């Protein structure tokens, strides 16, 4: 959708478009496609997203507030320092919140909820075996969404959504081992939910989130190394 079309009928188009820019660039940084110290070509971002310069600049200013980029006067925006350890820290924070949500879900989940989760998990395993990473990512999101809805803790779920926006979802499918790990980890979470064991569910979710962090951090390091060799 072009910027002009997006603005029609939208009372707050600029804010939404700048959020789109921030999300796009954030994912490029977290996935290692943009390296620390690298200048961000605003015109390239504008072209990729079919936007004008204004929302691109506003999106980058938002990322500056988050610490992802810095602004050098008369030179432009630069990717701020970021390490694999920073990436893992992000998932550590997510694990704490997601673990609490699944522990609460364990006390509330019913047979219908479990059947729906198991159905999503079965389809996800099939997609993982077929190498369909994009479908695995979509089903992974649905799996966690169902758990969070069952937990019925909207404030915690909101806090988790804030932290997960820093994870580069659209690149998950390209991370070696991610699809397989996601399928395996979900099985342990479902087992704990079937048993209505909140402590075990929390532990299984924590392991799942930490595994994701380790894979993303390793991918981040590999991307940085490959970029440095060119």
N, C-alpha and C positions, 0 to 999 in steps of 0.2 A: 504494500500500500504506500502510495506516495505521501509526502508530507502534506500537500494541499488537501488530498482526500481525507487524511486523518484528522485534519483540523475542522472540517465541516461537521456541525452537529456536536462538537466536543467543546464544553465550556472551559476546559483546562488543558488545551492541547500541548502547550509548551512544556508544562511540568511532566506530562506523560511521555512526550518525546525525549526529553532530557533523561528521564528514567531509563528509557530504552537504550540510549547512548551509554549511560553509566553501566547498565547491565552488560552490554556488548563488550565494552572495553575492560570491565572487571573480569569477565570470563577469559578474554585474551591474555590478561596478566596472570590470572590464577593458573591457566593451562600452560603458561610458559611461552605463548606465542608472541608476547611482548616482554622484553627483558628489562630488568632494573637498569636505569641509566639511559634507556632508549627514548628518543624524542618521539612523541605521538604525532603522526601526520593527520591533522584535523580534516584536511580535504579528502583524505582517503577514507576516514571514518564516515564522513558525510556521504561520499559516493557509495560505500558499502550499504548504508542504511537508507539511502535515497532521502536525505534530509539536507536542510540548509545549515549554514555555519552557526546560527544562533543556538539551536538546541544542542549541537555538538559541544560548543563551548560551555553551556550550562551543565551538561552532563559531566564534563571533565572537571568543572569546578566542584560538583558534588563529590566526585572521586577524590578531589584534593582534600575535602573535608573529612573523608574516610581514611585518608592517609595512603591511598593507592598511588597518587601522583603528586608531583610538586610543580609549581609554576615558576619558570625562570623568566624574569622581565625581558621583554623584547625578543625572547627566543622561543617560548612556548612551553607546553606541558611535557614533563619527563616522568617515566615510570619510577616510582619510589623503590628503595631497597626492599626486597622480599626474599625469604629463604624457604626451603622445604620445611624447616622447623615451624615457621609461621603458618604454613599450610596445615600441618598436623595440629597446631594449636586451635585452629578454627574447628576442626573436627572433634577435638577434645571438648570444646564448648558445646557443640551440637550433641555429643554423646550424653552429656549431663542432662540436657533438657529432654532429648528423645527417650532416654532411659526412664526418666520420671513419667513421661506420658505413657509409655508402654506398660509400666508397672501399674498405673491407674487403670489402663485398659484391661489388664488381666483380671481386675476385680469386677468389671462391668460387662465383659464380652459375653454374648449369648451364642447359641448354636447357629443362628442365621449369619451373624457377623463372621464366625469361624469358617463357615462354608464359603462365604464370599472371599475371605482372605486366602483360603486354600485354593480356590479357583484361580485367583490372580497369580498365586505362587506357581501353580501347575503350568499356566500359560507362560509365565516368565521363564520357567525351567526349559520349556520347549523352545522358546525364543533364544535362550542362551546356548542351547545345544546346536541350534541352527545358525548361530553366529549373527543374529539380528540384534545388534547392539542398540539401535534406536528404539526398537520395541521393548527391549529390556529396560531401558531408561524410563520409558513411559510407564511401564508396569511397576517399576520400582517406586516411582512417584505415587502411583495409585495405592500400592501396598502400604506405604507410610501414611498416606492421607487417611485411609480407612482406620488405621490404628489410632491416629490422632482424633478422629471424629468419635470413636468409641470412648476414648479417654474423657471426652466432654470437659476439657479444660482449655477454653478458648484463649485465655491470656498466655498460658504456656505455649500453646500451639502458635500464637502470634509471635512470641519471642523466638521460637524455632524457625519460623518462616523468615524472620529478619536475618538470622545467621545463615540459613541455607541459600540466601540470595548470593552469597559470596562464593558458592560452589559452582563451578562451570558445568552445569547440567548438559549443555549441548555438546560437550567434549567427552563426557563419560564413556560414550560408546567407543571412543578411540583409545581408551586407556587399557593396556594389556592386563588381562586377568580380572577386570572389573565385573564383567557380566557373570562369569563363573562364580566369583566370590559373592556377588549379590544373591545369586540363586542358593548357594550353600548356606549363607548366613541367615536367610529368611526361614529356612527349615527349622533352625534352632529357636528362632523367635516364636514360630507357630507352635512348636512343641511345648514351650513354656506357657503360651496362652491357653492351649488345650488343657493343661494341668492347672490353670488359674494360679500359677506360681509367679507372683509379682517380682520377687527377688531374682528368680532365674530369668524372667523376661527382661528385667533391667540389665542383667549381666550380658545376655545374648545381644541386646540392642547396643550396648556399649562396645562389645567386641566388633559388631558389624560396622559401627561408625568409625571406630579406630582403624579397622581394616581398610575402609574406604579412604581414610586420611593417609595411611601408609602408601596405598597405591597411587593416590594423586600426588603425594610428595615425591615419590620415586619418578613419576612421569614428569613432574616439574623439573627435577634435577636433570633428567635425561634431555628434556627440551632445551634447558639452559646450556648443557654441554654441547648438544648438536649445533645450536645457534652460534656458540663461541668458536666452533671449528670452521665456520664459513666466513 
